[in-house]
Amino acid sequence: LIVKTSSMGDIVHALPLVSDIAANLPGARIEWVAEEGFAAIARLHPSVTRVVSVALRRWRKRLLSGDTWDEIRAAKQQLHDLPYDRVIDCQGLLKSAWIARWSRGPRTGPDRASARESIAAAFYDQKVAISRDLHAVERNRRLGAAAFGYAIDTPARFGLRVPRVTPGLVPTDRRYAVLLTNASRPTKLWGDDRWHALEAALAAQGLRSLLFWGSPAESAATQARAATMRDARVLPRVSLDVAAAVLAGATVVVGLDTGLSHLAAAVGAPTVGIYCDYDPALVGLVGDAPCESLGGVSAAPSAPAVIEAAARVMAAVRV
């Protein structure tokens, strides 16, 4: 059992752990606990047998509701049905350690110095020291290697299986790019003038740009942003599995440090990540196709730098 409930990017970073376990323990049954809004991502991996959905974010707001406690009891029962040979808590938080205790089986997680919340380590049977300076993908992979005693001697592999794109959602007669222009924090945003410069460069290469949004506020901002672009279209709001299919078919994806950018890299799209407030050495893009991560803390990349990076990842696919 893998316990990694959220957020979107964190779940994507744990997917290579599934590939490692499947390769080193052929025939293993691998299950996953994920927040209900992100469960679709875990299901994209063909080696994940079952995903148990939890709703911690929603439950916290409705703790006095009988329905909430019915859902909690149902989730506990699902995790208690069969004993696990190993439970791996990749999150290292008190909430994830609490969920891991619902299951039956020895628990592996980061030690006190490595966990995001040191108290979580008290709930693990096997505590693993993992440097905080490692990339998140590497940290997850090392937990699995420690739990099962295998060596990590291959690059990170995702191997996701995405559904077919919904007919009519994307252009079928031409290549397209995806621009992921929205983020959860204002400090992650990139100036609209830079997005317009990038879109113009892509349009000059015959690429139509498709833009996603996730909330009413993002929808309005994205519509306004696209209205003055040369050849851009704002997509309707779609589910995560449909978004994965759209991303997988893109000629190039350029996005901020958000879960969808990490998902794009994971499904094999040539991807460029724009980092404005975080160190890409810790959570930079990793994928099954060429990808680059630009910028850093208070070091947003320029439009020409991103345009050049997009050209490089597209060229690397053609070689």
Disulfide bonds with the S-S distance in Angstrom:
none
